[in-house]
Amino acid sequence: MRVQKSRSKIRFPAIVAILCVAGVISVSAQAAAGGGFSREAQAILDAIDAAQQYSSISYVGMMEITQGSRVLKKQFAAYARGKDRVFLEFSNPEDRGVRMLRLGSSIWMYFPSERDTVRISGSLMRQGLMGSNLSYEEVAEGESLKDFYSAEILREETLDGQPCKVLKLSSSRTDISYPVRILWVDNTREIPLKIELYARSGILMKTMYIKNVEPISGRLLPTTVEIVDALKKNSKTLFSMDSVRLDIMLTDSMFSMEALTK
């Protein structure tokens, strides 16, 4: 389901590795001095962050979106530079030529059939990107989580046969989507295998499962992630990426209104 389009003034100013797969999963946290928060938790998250840092990325992405009995497949090319510039172009027949541009926290969509550019704002930010289980609001959160969260180790347990440390990230800020995140981090590879996202009320909103991790340019990156909506029955998105390239030259012109509407 596309966003409901409403014309708005287009301003200029963009996401880091989209769908934030790396952005959402490659997390870092700022550990507090006491009260259950630990330097060990900080060290684990620093290791995760260091392993998945890159200046730019491009890849071919696929979203398989399940909503009840309906399954949609969306293919796109993705380009991201730094933490605040992302450009997507969809190529599946139903959405061919639809594009998304993020500059800082601002997001625009372009729909070629109507030749219409839409700035995503207000209530539209809570809608799913192209009907997926990833909201535009989440896509707009490009800042490092280390500035927002404190971390603590809750326990150790096994997940899918892998020994993991279970970490809790907490934030008192009111301008983020999920004040609490619970991570299951593989002890050996120091990568998250599962992430639970909670509202301030304590309600579980979504769970992310990292289904596949691949070595790419000397780093371990999640290449298949399933996002499950905890509030809607049989509502999930399987996100995968292929042909991944890191630390490549991406020019400013690729992240512009001209590129969005060409």
C-alpha positions in Angstrom: 0.0 0.0 0.0 1.5 3.3 -1.1 1.5 6.3 1.1 -1.5 8.6 0.6 0.0 11.4 -1.4 -0.4 15.0 -0.2 1.5 17.8 -1.9 4.0 19.6 0.3 6.8 22.0 -0.1 10.0 20.2 -1.1 13.0 21.3 0.9 16.5 20.1 0.6 18.1 18.3 3.1 18.7 12.4 4.1 19.7 7.4 5.9 22.4 5.4 6.2 22.5 1.9 4.9 18.9 1.4 4.2 16.4 -0.2 5.4 18.8 0.3 7.7 19.7 -3.2 7.8 23.2 -2.2 8.7 21.9 1.0 10.3 19.4 -0.7 12.6 21.5 -3.8 13.3 24.9 -2.2 13.5 24.4 -0.7 16.9 26.6 0.9 19.5 25.6 2.0 23.0 26.9 4.3 25.7 27.3 2.5 29.0 26.5 4.3 32.2 28.8 4.2 35.1 26.7 2.0 37.4 23.4 0.5 38.3 23.7 -2.6 36.2 25.3 -1.0 33.2 28.6 -2.4 32.3 31.8 -1.8 30.4 31.5 -5.3 29.0 28.2 -4.4 27.3 29.9 -1.3 25.9 32.8 -3.4 24.6 30.5 -5.9 22.9 28.5 -3.2 21.2 31.7 -1.3 20.2 32.9 -4.6 18.5 29.6 -4.9 16.6 29.8 -1.3 15.5 33.5 -1.5 14.4 32.8 -4.7 12.4 30.1 -3.0 10.4 31.4 0.4 9.8 31.8 1.6 6.2 31.7 4.9 4.4 29.2 3.9 1.6 27.3 0.9 0.4 25.4 -0.2 -2.7 23.4 -3.4 -3.2 20.4 -5.0 -4.8 17.6 -5.5 -2.3 14.5 -7.6 -2.1 11.5 -7.2 0.3 9.1 -10.1 0.6 6.1 -8.6 2.4 3.5 -10.8 4.0 0.2 -9.2 5.2 -2.3 -11.9 6.1 -2.7 -14.1 3.0 -1.2 -11.6 0.7 2.5 -11.7 -0.3 4.2 -8.9 -2.2 7.7 -8.8 -3.6 9.6 -5.5 -4.0 13.0 -5.4 -5.7 15.2 -2.3 -5.6 18.7 -0.9 -6.0 20.0 0.8 -2.9 22.8 3.4 -2.4 23.8 4.9 0.9 26.7 7.2 2.0 27.6 8.2 5.5 24.8 8.2 8.0 22.4 10.6 6.3 22.1 9.9 2.6 20.1 7.0 1.0 18.7 6.5 -2.4 16.4 3.6 -3.5 14.9 2.8 -6.9 12.4 0.0 -7.2 12.4 -2.3 -10.3 9.6 -4.8 -9.7 6.9 -4.4 -12.4 4.3 -2.9 -10.1 6.6 -0.2 -8.7 9.2 0.3 -11.5 10.7 3.7 -11.3 9.4 4.5 -7.8 12.3 6.2 -5.9 13.0 7.2 -2.3 15.5 9.8 -1.2 16.6 10.4 2.4 18.7 13.4 3.3 19.2 13.8 7.1 15.8 13.1 8.7 13.9 14.2 5.6 12.4 11.6 3.2 10.8 12.0 -0.3 9.1 9.5 -2.5 8.8 9.9 -6.3 6.0 8.1 -8.2 6.7 8.1 -12.0 3.1 7.2 -13.1 1.8 10.4 -11.6 5.1 12.3 -11.9 4.5 13.3 -8.3 7.0 14.0 -5.5 5.8 13.5 -2.0 7.6 14.6 1.2 6.9 12.1 3.9 5.9 13.8 7.1 3.4 13.8 10.0 1.3 10.7 10.2 2.8 9.3 7.0 6.0 8.7 8.9 4.3 5.9 10.8 3.3 4.1 7.6 5.4 1.2 6.2 7.9 1.8 3.5 6.2 0.5 0.3 3.8 -1.5 2.6 6.6 -3.2 4.5 7.1 -3.6 8.2 9.7 -0.9 8.3 8.2 2.5 8.9 9.4 5.7 7.3 10.0 6.9 10.9 12.5 4.1 11.4 14.1 4.8 8.1 14.6 8.4 9.1 16.6 7.5 12.3 20.1 7.6 11.0 21.9 8.8 14.1 24.2 6.4 15.9 22.4 4.6 18.8 25.4 5.2 21.0 24.2 8.8 21.5 20.8 7.7 22.6 21.1 4.4 24.6 22.7 2.9 27.7 23.5 -0.8 27.7 23.5 -3.7 30.2 24.0 -7.4 29.9 20.9 -9.3 31.2 21.9 -12.9 30.9 23.5 -15.5 28.7 21.5 -18.1 26.7 21.5 -20.2 23.6 19.7 -19.1 20.4 19.4 -21.5 17.5 22.4 -23.4 18.9 24.5 -20.3 19.3 25.7 -19.1 22.8 24.6 -15.5 23.1 24.7 -12.6 25.5 21.4 -10.9 25.9 21.8 -7.1 26.0 19.3 -4.4 26.9 19.5 -1.0 25.4 17.5 1.7 27.2 16.9 5.4 26.5 14.9 8.2 28.2 14.6 10.2 25.0 11.2 10.9 23.7 12.1 11.4 20.0 13.0 7.8 19.1 10.8 5.0 17.9 11.8 2.3 20.4 13.1 3.4 23.9 14.0 -0.2 24.7 15.8 -2.8 22.5 16.8 -6.3 23.5 19.6 -7.9 21.5 20.8 -11.5 21.4 24.5 -11.2 20.4 26.5 -14.2 19.2 29.4 -14.7 21.6 31.8 -15.9 18.9 31.1 -13.6 16.0 29.8 -10.6 18.0 26.8 -10.0 15.8 23.2 -9.6 16.8 21.0 -12.7 15.9 17.7 -11.3 17.2 16.5 -7.9 18.2 13.2 -7.1 20.1 11.9 -3.5 19.8 9.7 -2.2 22.6 7.4 0.9 23.0 7.8 3.1 26.1 4.8 1.3 27.6 6.8 -1.9 27.6 4.7 -3.5 24.7 6.7 -5.5 22.2 6.3 -3.9 18.8 8.5 -5.8 16.5 11.1 -8.5 16.4 14.0 -8.7 13.9 15.6 -12.1 13.2 19.0 -12.1 11.4 18.7 -15.1 9.1 22.0 -14.9 7.2 25.3 -13.3 7.8 28.1 -13.1 5.1 31.7 -12.0 5.0 31.9 -8.9 2.8 35.1 -6.9 2.3 36.5 -8.3 5.6 33.3 -7.6 7.6 30.5 -9.8 8.7 27.2 -8.2 7.5 23.6 -9.4 7.9 22.3 -10.0 4.4 18.9 -11.5 5.3 16.7 -10.1 8.0 13.1 -10.9 8.9 11.0 -8.2 10.6 7.9 -9.5 12.4 5.1 -7.2 13.6 4.1 -8.3 17.1 0.8 -6.4 17.0 -0.5 -7.7 13.6 -1.2 -11.4 12.9 0.9 -12.8 10.0 2.5 -9.5 9.3 6.2 -9.6 8.4 8.9 -8.6 5.9 11.8 -10.7 4.8 14.5 -8.3 3.6 17.6 -9.6 1.7 20.5 -7.9 -0.1 22.8 -9.2 -2.9 25.7 -7.8 -4.9 26.9 -5.8 -1.9 29.7 -3.3 -2.5 31.3 -1.3 0.4 33.3 1.9 0.5 32.7 2.9 -3.1 32.6 6.3 -4.7 29.1 7.7 -4.6 28.7 11.3 -5.8 26.6 14.1 -4.3 24.5 14.1 -7.5 23.2 10.6 -6.7 21.5 12.0 -3.6 19.6 14.9 -5.1 16.1 16.0 -6.1 17.3 15.8 -9.7 18.2 12.1 -9.3 14.9 11.5 -7.5 12.7 13.0 -10.3 14.8 12.2 -13.4 
